[in-house]
């Protein structure tokens, strides 16, 4: 399948929130319960188009990645692909690009994954990430170069 990427823009916020809700609401519901107002506000607070790359299939957003640059690492705030487009190498391609960019900048790569999201944890472990800490709901993972 052909996929393309483009930088996010402010007009993407509503559509990317819909994708976020479709993919993440089941996990969030299990952990804390889904509060639509709180989730929209939190998404808006962290929505920074300069940190987000939109993943497109036939010009339709089917995912996105948000990466924050910290002093000593790239932090993957979110890597999200619609379920029907998962397990096709797309997430791996995105992750490899992030790790390569971090390596060129001599930075580490970190992220958090919900403890109950076993498929995501396995995905990151297959791509060289290890658990380095935890919060009540999440595992903190880092790329082990």
C-alpha positions as CSV (number, residue, x, y, z in Angstrom):
1,X,0.0,0.0,0.0
2,X,1.1,3.5,-0.7
3,X,1.4,5.8,2.3
4,X,2.6,9.4,2.5
5,X,3.5,11.8,5.2
6,X,3.0,15.5,5.8
7,X,3.5,18.0,8.6
8,X,0.3,18.6,10.6
9,X,-1.5,21.9,10.5
10,X,-4.0,23.4,13.0
11,X,-6.9,22.3,10.8
12,X,-6.0,18.7,11.5
13,X,-6.8,18.8,15.2
14,X,-10.4,17.6,15.0
15,X,-9.7,14.8,12.6
16,X,-6.7,13.6,14.5
17,X,-8.7,13.7,17.7
18,X,-11.2,11.4,16.1
19,X,-8.4,9.0,15.2
20,X,-7.0,9.2,18.7
21,X,-10.4,8.5,20.2
22,X,-11.0,5.5,17.8
23,X,-7.7,3.9,18.7
24,X,-7.1,4.8,22.3
25,X,-10.5,5.2,23.9
26,X,-10.8,1.5,24.8
27,X,-7.6,1.5,26.7
28,X,-8.3,4.9,28.4
29,X,-11.8,3.6,29.3
30,X,-10.4,0.6,31.1
31,X,-7.8,2.6,33.0
32,X,-9.6,5.8,34.0
33,X,-12.9,5.9,32.2
34,X,-13.4,8.1,29.1
35,X,-14.4,11.6,29.9
36,X,-15.0,13.3,26.5
37,X,-14.6,16.8,27.7
38,X,-11.4,16.1,29.6
39,X,-10.0,14.1,26.7
40,X,-10.7,16.9,24.2
41,X,-9.2,19.5,26.4
42,X,-6.1,17.4,27.1
43,X,-5.7,16.6,23.4
44,X,-6.0,20.3,22.6
45,X,-3.4,21.2,25.3
46,X,-0.8,18.8,23.8
47,X,-1.7,19.4,20.1
48,X,1.4,21.0,18.6
49,X,1.4,20.8,14.7
50,X,5.1,21.5,14.7
51,X,5.7,18.2,16.5
52,X,3.2,16.1,14.5
53,X,3.5,14.2,11.2
54,X,0.3,13.0,9.7
55,X,0.2,9.6,8.0
56,X,-1.9,9.5,4.9
57,X,-3.5,6.8,2.7
58,X,-5.0,8.2,-0.5
59,X,-4.9,11.7,1.0
60,X,-6.9,10.6,4.1
61,X,-5.3,10.7,7.6
62,X,-4.9,7.2,8.9
63,X,-2.5,7.9,11.7
64,X,0.0,10.3,13.2
65,X,3.2,10.6,15.2
66,X,4.0,13.3,17.7
67,X,7.6,13.6,18.7
68,X,8.9,16.1,21.3
69,X,12.5,17.1,21.3
70,X,13.9,17.3,24.8
71,X,17.5,18.2,25.8
72,X,18.8,14.6,25.7
73,X,16.1,12.6,23.9
74,X,13.3,12.4,21.4
75,X,10.1,11.6,23.2
76,X,7.4,9.9,21.3
77,X,4.2,11.4,22.8
78,X,2.0,9.4,20.4
79,X,2.5,6.9,17.5
80,X,-1.0,6.0,16.3
81,X,-2.1,4.0,13.3
82,X,-5.8,3.1,12.5
83,X,-6.3,-0.6,13.3
84,X,-7.0,-1.5,9.7
85,X,-3.6,-0.2,8.6
86,X,-1.6,-1.8,11.4
87,X,0.7,-4.8,11.0
88,X,1.8,-3.7,7.5
89,X,5.2,-2.3,8.4
90,X,4.0,1.3,8.6
91,X,4.6,1.8,12.4
92,X,8.0,0.1,12.0
93,X,9.0,2.4,9.2
94,X,8.0,5.5,11.3
95,X,9.9,4.2,14.4
96,X,13.0,3.5,12.3
97,X,12.9,7.1,11.0
98,X,12.6,8.5,14.6
99,X,15.5,6.3,15.9
100,X,17.7,7.3,12.9
101,X,17.0,11.0,13.5
102,X,17.8,10.6,17.2
103,X,21.0,8.8,16.4
104,X,22.1,11.5,14.1
105,X,21.5,14.1,16.8
106,X,23.1,11.9,19.5
107,X,19.8,11.7,21.4
108,X,18.0,8.8,23.0
109,X,14.4,7.8,22.3
110,X,11.8,7.3,25.0
111,X,8.1,6.8,25.1
112,X,5.3,5.4,27.4
113,X,2.9,2.6,26.6
114,X,-0.1,1.6,28.6
115,X,0.5,-1.5,30.7
116,X,-2.7,-3.0,29.4
117,X,-1.6,-2.5,25.7
118,X,0.4,-5.7,25.3
119,X,0.5,-5.5,21.5
120,X,2.1,-2.1,21.6
121,X,4.6,-3.2,24.2
122,X,5.6,-6.2,22.0
123,X,5.8,-3.9,19.0
124,X,8.3,-1.6,20.7
125,X,10.3,-4.5,22.2
126,X,10.7,-6.0,18.8
127,X,12.2,-2.8,17.6
128,X,14.8,-2.5,20.4
129,X,13.0,-0.7,23.2
130,X,13.2,-1.9,26.8
131,X,11.3,-1.0,29.9
132,X,13.2,1.5,32.0
133,X,10.5,2.6,34.5
134,X,6.8,2.7,35.1
135,X,3.9,4.9,36.2
136,X,0.7,3.5,37.7
137,X,-0.8,3.1,34.2
138,X,2.2,3.0,31.9
139,X,5.5,1.5,31.2
140,X,8.3,3.9,30.3
141,X,10.4,2.5,27.5
142,X,13.7,3.6,25.9
143,X,15.5,2.6,22.7
144,X,18.5,0.4,23.6
145,X,21.0,1.2,20.9
